[in-house]
Amino acid sequence: MKRLLQMALLALSGLSLLHAALFTDIFLRYVKPGMRPLLIASGVLLLLLAAAEAWSLRRTGKAQEPDEEHQHDDGGNHCHDHSGVPRVAWLLFLPALSLLFFAPPSLGAYTARQAPPKPIAQQDAFDPLPSVSPLPMTLGDFTRRVQQDRGQAIKEHSVQMTGFVTPGEEGKGWDLTRLMINCCAADVQSVKVRIHQAKALPADTWVTVVGTWHAGGTLGTNSAPVALDAHTVKRADKPTNAYMDALTLPLSDTGAAPGRKEG
């Protein structure tokens, strides 16, 4: 029975990995896109191990380990070893089944409150901003412009950014947020922009915000707040890979009409 359980667990785990990496985007909830080939290789290897175990069982014709068979004690008396698979061992199937049927959602607002901020790379020289209005920007680029660009090009420049809603502590305000991973979900980091003059939608709602920098401190230094005065807030489609601070597709058709703040 133990060998049958091992074979079934190997096969199920391999199928789950291949399902997540080949036929869905579920794997992006756990690791970076570049890890996909390794997941596929791992799934194939697990299936090969399961096939090897099945071939071994077929050749020997035994599905039991030696310690599960009839044995004799030291006195020559016939005895039967009732040792089997511990019940808790069946819980090993739960992680594999979860990838097939009950994959958890992507990390969101709760994780963002706990995740450390992603360090923003230092930049000494900045090119002039395009004349596009509103200008699509990532949250990291906006942060860099606000706190490092001494030319203050971002001042009064209308920008457009997309992320999900993270309510502030004790319900005070909210942040536009992106989460990023270096390898897997265990090392997640966050980048946030505080939003002013707009009511927050429910936590984890993906939105696109258009607005201008919220004045404070000295623009181009660390004293400047990474914040935006919102002109419009619209619901946005969640990107396929939610663990990137990247520009997204044009605004979703759902949500508030232009010039209206959504609450």
N, C-alpha and C positions, 0 to 999 in steps of 0.2 A: 504493500500500500504506500509506503514511503516513497518508493521509486516512481510510482504512478503520480503521486502528488508533485514530486519534483519535475517530472516531465510536463504535467499540465501547467504548472506555474511558469516554467520556462517558455512554453508555447504561448500562453496567454500574455506574458510580459512582452515577448517579441512581437506579437500581433498588435498589442497596444501601442508600442513604440512606432511601428510602421504606420499604423492608422493615424497617429498624431502627426507624424513627420511627412507622410506621403499624400494623404488624402484630405487633410484639414490644416488649419493654421493654429491648432491648439498648442503646438509646441512653442509658439511665440509667447505664450503666457509664462513660460518657465526659463527659456534660454534665448540667446541672440540668434538671428537668422543664420549666421555662419556655422552654427552648431548642427545644422540640419544633416549634413553628410555623416557626421559621427553618430547621430541618432539612428539614421537608416542602417548604418553598418552594425550598430549594437543590436538593432531589432533582427537583422538577418543572422547575426551570430547566435542570438538566443534561440531562434528557430532551428538552426543547425544543431545546436546542443540538444534541443528537445527531440529532434529526429534521430540523433545518435543514441539517445537514451531509449527511444522507442525501438530502435533496431536491436539494441542490446537486450531489451526485455523479450523481444520476439525470438532471438537466438537462444537465450537461456530458458525461455518458457516459464520464468519466475517473476512474480510481481511483488515478492516479499524479500526483505533483507534477511540474512542468516539468523539474526537474533529474534525474528518473528516466527521462525519455524519450530516444530516440535523438537524438544531437547530432552536430555536425560540428566538427572542430578547425579551427584557423586555416589549415591547409593544404588545407582542403576535403575531407579524408578522413573517411569515415563512421566514427563511433565510437559506442559504447554505454556509458552511465553505469550502472555496477553498484551505485551507492549505494542503500542501503535502510535499513530500520529497524534500529538497533543492537539486539543481542540483549538488552542490559540494559534496554531500553525495556519489554520484556514484564514486567519486575518491577513495573511500575506497576499491573498488574492485581491484585497480591497484596493491597493494602489493601482494595480493593473486594470481592474474593472473601472476605476474612476476615469482613466484615460479614454475608455471606450464609451462610457455612458454618463458619467457624472463629473466631467471636467470642471474644476472650480473656475470662477470668473477671474479676469485679470485683476492685478493689484490696483487699488484706487485710493480714495481719500483717506481711509484709515491708515494705510501704509504711508501715505505722503506726510501725515502728521508725525510719524516716527522716523522716517527716513532722513539721513543726513543730507544737507544741501550739496549739490554737485559743485566742485570748485570751477570757477570760470577762468579760463586761460587769460593771461595777461596779454594785452595788445597795445602797442605804443602808437602805431599810425593807423588812421582810418580813412577809407575812401569816401568821397562825397556820397550822400544818400541819393538814390534815384528820385526823380520828380514824381513818381507814381504816388497816388493818394486814393485810398489808404495803402501804405506800403506793407506787404506781407513780411513778417519777421518771425523768427523763432524766439522762444522765451530767453534762451541763452544769449542770442545776439542783442536783444533789447537790453538785457542786464549789462552786457559789456558796453553798449553805447551809453547807457545812463551813468555808469560808474567809472568809465575809463576814457571816454572820448572828450577831451578838453576843448575840442572845437564846438561842442554842444549842438551838433547837427540834429539831434533828436528833438530839440526843443520846439514845441508847437507843431511837430510833424505828425500827421495822422498815421497810425500804424494798425495793422491787423494781426492778431495772434489767436491761435487755437490751442485749447487744452481742456482739462476737466475741472469741475468745481470742487474745491476743498474748503469747507467752512472753517472760519477762524476759531481760535480758542474761545470757549464760552459763548459761541454764536456771534462773535464780534467780527463783522466783515467776512470777506472770502477771498480766496486766492485762485487765480488761474494757474494750473499745475500741469507739469509733465514729469513722468518718471522715466529713468534711464537705468539700464543694467550694463555692467562691464562684461559679465559672463553669464550669470543666471539671476533669477529673481532674488536670491539670497543677498546679493550685493547691491541692491537697488539704491539709487540716489534721486533726489528731487530738485527741480528748479521751479520757482514760483514767482508770480507777479501779482501784487496786491491790486484789487480792483475797487475803485471808488465810484460813487454816483450811480450804482446799479445794484438792485437787489439780487441776492444769490438764488440760483435755481437749486434743486435738490443735489445733495452730494453725489459725485461721480458723473454728473451730467456733462457731456462734451459740448462745448460752446465755442463760438468764434466771437471775439470781442474787437471792436474798432474803437479807438480813442486816442488820446494824447497823453504825454507824460504828466504825471501828477507832481506838480512843483513842490520842492522842498530841499533843504540842504544846498549844497553846491554841485550843480550838474557837472559831471565829468570826474567826480571823486566818490569815495566810498560813503560820504555823508548823504548823497542823493538817494532818495527812496526808489526802490524798484517797484514802481506803482503806475497805474494807468487810470485816468479819468475816462470812464466808458461813455461813448456816444451811442453805440448800439451793442446789444448782446443777442446773439442768435444761436439756436441749437445747431449742433454740427454732428455729422456722422463720425462715429468712432473709427479711427484708422485701423487698418489690418494689424499693423505692428504698433501697439500702443506704447512701447518702451523706447521711443525715440523722440528727441526734440527736433522735429523736422517740419518743414512747410507742408501744408495739407492741400487737398483739392479745394476748389471753389466752395463757397458757402452752400449749405444744404438748403433745399427749398422750404423745409419746415422751420418753424420758429417765428420770431418777430419780424415785422416788416421794417424796412430801412427807416432810420430816424426814430425808432421806437425802442425803448429799453424794456427788456423782458424781465418780469419779476416772478 
